[in-house]
Amino acid sequence: MTRPRLILLVILSAAISAGLTAWLTRQCYPQAGASPGEQAKPAQPGQRDFHQWLHAQLELTTEQKAELASAEAHFEKERARLQKELATISGDLAHALGEPEMGPEDLRPLITRRHRLQGELQELIMAHLLEKRALLTPGQQEQYRQWIHQGIDHDHGD
């Protein structure tokens, strides 16, 4: 593969992976991208704020709230770790692409590592959604399932 094609492939795959990861993260935690010190805005009609919705609409028990808080704390810790690693590898890749002597074989390990980290983040998000669902009663699970389904359908214009 020629260097220009490899660079194009890297850029396209990074853009697609980043877009999917950003979409999944926003579905669960819309304020995750807020600037430090910026406060979360209250949910408006039609605005997806999953965390607030979950706690407000599902009438969670005290036990469910405690279990969800524990699950959310673990998720946030792992998400932050993966995002930090992704930022590091993305910087390494950007630096490598700027080096004239870098060839396709030199970039391949960086690309592979970046893809692996993006996959880990996506798997973490999906596992977290399923973990939350498992903490809910059957009636709450149905509401949760419908909300996720409607959110995905809405985002795709269906």
JOPEKA-V413399 format. One line per field, one symbol per residue. psi: psi as a letter, one per 20 degrees, with the letter a starting at -180 (. if undefined). A space follows every 50 residues. Layout:
BEGIN
psi->???
END
This chain:
BEGIN
psi->pqghhggggggghgggggggggggghhgmhjhjqqpipqpqqpqpipong gggghhhimqrgggggghggghggghghgggghghggghgggggghhiph iprghhhghggggggggggggghggghgghgghhiqrgghhggggggggh gggghjj.
END
